[in-house]
Amino acid sequence: MVEENGQFTAHALPQATFWRRDQPGPAFDGKGTWKLQKGAPYWELKLWFREISGQSANREITVLVSGGGLSTYLYRWKGEEGEDQYKLERRSVPPH
């Protein structure tokens, strides 16, 4: 979940897509801070993981932004650019 206050939480991310393509491992959870910036040629969301699976961390990844309006989504290439994508979907969160 990407929050307006610059924080995010992630659940069950595949390690092979986000960290080590050459050494797949178990899915992981994490949380940290984010920043939206203009890349070339895509908009990018930089994710700084401060915690991964309950352990202190300091790792950064980039996910790309695609679509527009209510059809906007985030993704990361599973392999080389142009191959399959791992799509991060928008979900409604019930009010507290």
mmCIF file of the C-alpha atoms, coordinates in Angstrom:
data_MODEL
# 
_entry.id   MODEL 
# 
loop_
_atom_site.group_PDB 
_atom_site.id 
_atom_site.type_symbol 
_atom_site.label_atom_id 
_atom_site.label_alt_id 
_atom_site.label_comp_id 
_atom_site.label_asym_id 
_atom_site.label_entity_id 
_atom_site.label_seq_id 
_atom_site.pdbx_PDB_ins_code 
_atom_site.Cartn_x 
_atom_site.Cartn_y 
_atom_site.Cartn_z 
_atom_site.occupancy 
_atom_site.B_iso_or_equiv 
_atom_site.pdbx_formal_charge 
_atom_site.auth_seq_id 
_atom_site.auth_comp_id 
_atom_site.auth_asym_id 
_atom_site.auth_atom_id 
_atom_site.pdbx_PDB_model_num 
ATOM 1  C CA . MET A 1 1  ? 0.000   0.000   0.000   1.00 0.00 ? 1  MET A CA 1 
ATOM 2  C CA . VAL A 1 2  ? 1.383   3.394   -1.014  1.00 0.00 ? 2  VAL A CA 1 
ATOM 3  C CA . GLU A 1 3  ? 0.164   6.093   1.357   1.00 0.00 ? 3  GLU A CA 1 
ATOM 4  C CA . GLU A 1 4  ? -0.089  9.842   0.815   1.00 0.00 ? 4  GLU A CA 1 
ATOM 5  C CA . ASN A 1 5  ? 2.304   10.493  3.720   1.00 0.00 ? 5  ASN A CA 1 
ATOM 6  C CA . GLY A 1 6  ? 5.258   9.007   1.801   1.00 0.00 ? 6  GLY A CA 1 
ATOM 7  C CA . GLN A 1 7  ? 5.130   5.592   3.515   1.00 0.00 ? 7  GLN A CA 1 
ATOM 8  C CA . PHE A 1 8  ? 4.434   2.202   1.923   1.00 0.00 ? 8  PHE A CA 1 
ATOM 9  C CA . THR A 1 9  ? 3.900   -1.416  2.931   1.00 0.00 ? 9  THR A CA 1 
ATOM 10 C CA . ALA A 1 10 ? 4.310   -4.404  0.640   1.00 0.00 ? 10 ALA A CA 1 
ATOM 11 C CA . HIS A 1 11 ? 3.168   -8.004  1.094   1.00 0.00 ? 11 HIS A CA 1 
ATOM 12 C CA . ALA A 1 12 ? 4.276   -11.222 -0.602  1.00 0.00 ? 12 ALA A CA 1 
ATOM 13 C CA . LEU A 1 13 ? 6.630   -9.692  -3.189  1.00 0.00 ? 13 LEU A CA 1 
ATOM 14 C CA . PRO A 1 14 ? 8.480   -12.328 -5.237  1.00 0.00 ? 14 PRO A CA 1 
ATOM 15 C CA . GLN A 1 15 ? 12.192  -12.170 -4.452  1.00 0.00 ? 15 GLN A CA 1 
ATOM 16 C CA . ALA A 1 16 ? 13.202  -13.211 -7.987  1.00 0.00 ? 16 ALA A CA 1 
ATOM 17 C CA . THR A 1 17 ? 11.452  -10.135 -9.430  1.00 0.00 ? 17 THR A CA 1 
ATOM 18 C CA . PHE A 1 18 ? 12.525  -7.570  -6.870  1.00 0.00 ? 18 PHE A CA 1 
ATOM 19 C CA . TRP A 1 19 ? 15.986  -8.609  -5.609  1.00 0.00 ? 19 TRP A CA 1 
ATOM 20 C CA . ARG A 1 20 ? 17.827  -11.590 -7.034  1.00 0.00 ? 20 ARG A CA 1 
ATOM 21 C CA . ARG A 1 21 ? 16.740  -12.809 -10.441 1.00 0.00 ? 21 ARG A CA 1 
ATOM 22 C CA . ASP A 1 22 ? 19.526  -15.390 -10.391 1.00 0.00 ? 22 ASP A CA 1 
ATOM 23 C CA . GLN A 1 23 ? 18.626  -16.831 -6.964  1.00 0.00 ? 23 GLN A CA 1 
ATOM 24 C CA . PRO A 1 24 ? 14.877  -17.031 -6.371  1.00 0.00 ? 24 PRO A CA 1 
ATOM 25 C CA . GLY A 1 25 ? 13.839  -17.215 -2.741  1.00 0.00 ? 25 GLY A CA 1 
ATOM 26 C CA . PRO A 1 26 ? 10.672  -16.928 -0.699  1.00 0.00 ? 26 PRO A CA 1 
ATOM 27 C CA . ALA A 1 27 ? 8.296   -14.005 -1.081  1.00 0.00 ? 27 ALA A CA 1 
ATOM 28 C CA . PHE A 1 28 ? 8.894   -11.159 1.361   1.00 0.00 ? 28 PHE A CA 1 
ATOM 29 C CA . ASP A 1 29 ? 7.059   -8.338  3.113   1.00 0.00 ? 29 ASP A CA 1 
ATOM 30 C CA . GLY A 1 30 ? 8.490   -4.890  3.629   1.00 0.00 ? 30 GLY A CA 1 
ATOM 31 C CA . LYS A 1 31 ? 7.878   -1.276  4.450   1.00 0.00 ? 31 LYS A CA 1 
ATOM 32 C CA . GLY A 1 32 ? 9.573   2.047   4.008   1.00 0.00 ? 32 GLY A CA 1 
ATOM 33 C CA . THR A 1 33 ? 9.311   5.354   2.183   1.00 0.00 ? 33 THR A CA 1 
ATOM 34 C CA . TRP A 1 34 ? 8.623   6.286   -1.431  1.00 0.00 ? 34 TRP A CA 1 
ATOM 35 C CA . LYS A 1 35 ? 9.121   9.156   -3.892  1.00 0.00 ? 35 LYS A CA 1 
ATOM 36 C CA . LEU A 1 36 ? 7.596   9.732   -7.334  1.00 0.00 ? 36 LEU A CA 1 
ATOM 37 C CA . GLN A 1 37 ? 10.000  11.069  -9.966  1.00 0.00 ? 37 GLN A CA 1 
ATOM 38 C CA . LYS A 1 38 ? 10.240  11.485  -13.715 1.00 0.00 ? 38 LYS A CA 1 
ATOM 39 C CA . GLY A 1 39 ? 12.508  8.881   -15.269 1.00 0.00 ? 39 GLY A CA 1 
ATOM 40 C CA . ALA A 1 40 ? 13.438  8.482   -18.901 1.00 0.00 ? 40 ALA A CA 1 
ATOM 41 C CA . PRO A 1 41 ? 10.929  7.981   -20.463 1.00 0.00 ? 41 PRO A CA 1 
ATOM 42 C CA . TYR A 1 42 ? 8.631   6.711   -17.661 1.00 0.00 ? 42 TYR A CA 1 
ATOM 43 C CA . TRP A 1 43 ? 7.448   8.035   -14.339 1.00 0.00 ? 43 TRP A CA 1 
ATOM 44 C CA . GLU A 1 44 ? 9.055   5.980   -11.578 1.00 0.00 ? 44 GLU A CA 1 
ATOM 45 C CA . LEU A 1 45 ? 8.211   5.246   -7.982  1.00 0.00 ? 45 LEU A CA 1 
ATOM 46 C CA . LYS A 1 46 ? 11.372  4.843   -5.890  1.00 0.00 ? 46 LYS A CA 1 
ATOM 47 C CA . LEU A 1 47 ? 10.814  2.538   -2.924  1.00 0.00 ? 47 LEU A CA 1 
ATOM 48 C CA . TRP A 1 48 ? 13.291  2.662   -0.045  1.00 0.00 ? 48 TRP A CA 1 
ATOM 49 C CA . PHE A 1 49 ? 12.829  -0.438  2.094   1.00 0.00 ? 49 PHE A CA 1 
ATOM 50 C CA . ARG A 1 50 ? 13.600  0.290   5.759   1.00 0.00 ? 50 ARG A CA 1 
ATOM 51 C CA . GLU A 1 51 ? 12.305  -3.108  6.879   1.00 0.00 ? 51 GLU A CA 1 
ATOM 52 C CA . ILE A 1 52 ? 12.197  -6.453  5.041   1.00 0.00 ? 52 ILE A CA 1 
ATOM 53 C CA . SER A 1 53 ? 10.443  -9.436  6.601   1.00 0.00 ? 53 SER A CA 1 
ATOM 54 C CA . GLY A 1 54 ? 10.727  -7.910  10.065  1.00 0.00 ? 54 GLY A CA 1 
ATOM 55 C CA . GLN A 1 55 ? 14.452  -7.070  9.786   1.00 0.00 ? 55 GLN A CA 1 
ATOM 56 C CA . SER A 1 56 ? 16.016  -3.618  9.504   1.00 0.00 ? 56 SER A CA 1 
ATOM 57 C CA . ALA A 1 57 ? 16.990  -2.863  5.894   1.00 0.00 ? 57 ALA A CA 1 
ATOM 58 C CA . ASN A 1 58 ? 18.303  -0.158  3.587   1.00 0.00 ? 58 ASN A CA 1 
ATOM 59 C CA . ARG A 1 59 ? 17.465  -1.221  0.039   1.00 0.00 ? 59 ARG A CA 1 
ATOM 60 C CA . GLU A 1 60 ? 16.046  0.696   -2.889  1.00 0.00 ? 60 GLU A CA 1 
ATOM 61 C CA . ILE A 1 61 ? 14.058  -0.507  -5.877  1.00 0.00 ? 61 ILE A CA 1 
ATOM 62 C CA . THR A 1 62 ? 12.257  1.269   -8.690  1.00 0.00 ? 62 THR A CA 1 
ATOM 63 C CA . VAL A 1 63 ? 8.847   0.397   -10.057 1.00 0.00 ? 63 VAL A CA 1 
ATOM 64 C CA . LEU A 1 64 ? 7.437   2.020   -13.180 1.00 0.00 ? 64 LEU A CA 1 
ATOM 65 C CA . VAL A 1 65 ? 4.140   3.871   -13.498 1.00 0.00 ? 65 VAL A CA 1 
ATOM 66 C CA . SER A 1 66 ? 1.785   3.170   -16.403 1.00 0.00 ? 66 SER A CA 1 
ATOM 67 C CA . GLY A 1 67 ? -1.745  4.039   -17.445 1.00 0.00 ? 67 GLY A CA 1 
ATOM 68 C CA . GLY A 1 68 ? -3.659  7.074   -16.261 1.00 0.00 ? 68 GLY A CA 1 
ATOM 69 C CA . GLY A 1 69 ? -6.484  8.112   -13.952 1.00 0.00 ? 69 GLY A CA 1 
ATOM 70 C CA . LEU A 1 70 ? -8.227  5.177   -12.322 1.00 0.00 ? 70 LEU A CA 1 
ATOM 71 C CA . SER A 1 71 ? -6.347  2.845   -14.692 1.00 0.00 ? 71 SER A CA 1 
ATOM 72 C CA . THR A 1 72 ? -2.907  3.817   -13.322 1.00 0.00 ? 72 THR A CA 1 
ATOM 73 C CA . TYR A 1 73 ? -0.788  0.908   -12.111 1.00 0.00 ? 73 TYR A CA 1 
ATOM 74 C CA . LEU A 1 74 ? 2.762   0.139   -10.975 1.00 0.00 ? 74 LEU A CA 1 
ATOM 75 C CA . TYR A 1 75 ? 4.905   -2.613  -12.455 1.00 0.00 ? 75 TYR A CA 1 
ATOM 76 C CA . ARG A 1 76 ? 8.366   -4.107  -12.618 1.00 0.00 ? 76 ARG A CA 1 
ATOM 77 C CA . TRP A 1 77 ? 9.772   -6.214  -15.442 1.00 0.00 ? 77 TRP A CA 1 
ATOM 78 C CA . LYS A 1 78 ? 10.153  -9.889  -14.482 1.00 0.00 ? 78 LYS A CA 1 
ATOM 79 C CA . GLY A 1 79 ? 13.179  -10.182 -16.750 1.00 0.00 ? 79 GLY A CA 1 
ATOM 80 C CA . GLU A 1 80 ? 14.444  -7.944  -19.513 1.00 0.00 ? 80 GLU A CA 1 
ATOM 81 C CA . GLU A 1 81 ? 12.448  -4.889  -20.557 1.00 0.00 ? 81 GLU A CA 1 
ATOM 82 C CA . GLY A 1 82 ? 9.616   -5.920  -22.874 1.00 0.00 ? 82 GLY A CA 1 
ATOM 83 C CA . GLU A 1 83 ? 9.153   -9.340  -21.274 1.00 0.00 ? 83 GLU A CA 1 
ATOM 84 C CA . ASP A 1 84 ? 6.505   -10.186 -18.671 1.00 0.00 ? 84 ASP A CA 1 
ATOM 85 C CA . GLN A 1 85 ? 5.548   -7.670  -16.004 1.00 0.00 ? 85 GLN A CA 1 
ATOM 86 C CA . TYR A 1 86 ? 4.865   -8.064  -12.292 1.00 0.00 ? 86 TYR A CA 1 
ATOM 87 C CA . LYS A 1 87 ? 1.906   -5.734  -11.815 1.00 0.00 ? 87 LYS A CA 1 
ATOM 88 C CA . LEU A 1 88 ? 1.133   -4.108  -8.469  1.00 0.00 ? 88 LEU A CA 1 
ATOM 89 C CA . GLU A 1 89 ? -2.622  -3.649  -8.300  1.00 0.00 ? 89 GLU A CA 1 
ATOM 90 C CA . ARG A 1 90 ? -4.634  -0.909  -6.644  1.00 0.00 ? 90 ARG A CA 1 
ATOM 91 C CA . ARG A 1 91 ? -7.000  -2.158  -3.963  1.00 0.00 ? 91 ARG A CA 1 
ATOM 92 C CA . SER A 1 92 ? -9.488  -0.320  -1.808  1.00 0.00 ? 92 SER A CA 1 
ATOM 93 C CA . VAL A 1 93 ? -8.711  -0.143  1.868   1.00 0.00 ? 93 VAL A CA 1 
ATOM 94 C CA . PRO A 1 94 ? -11.687 0.101   4.226   1.00 0.00 ? 94 PRO A CA 1 
ATOM 95 C CA . PRO A 1 95 ? -11.742 3.281   6.350   1.00 0.00 ? 95 PRO A CA 1 
ATOM 96 C CA . HIS A 1 96 ? -10.435 2.966   9.921   1.00 0.00 ? 96 HIS A CA 1 
# 
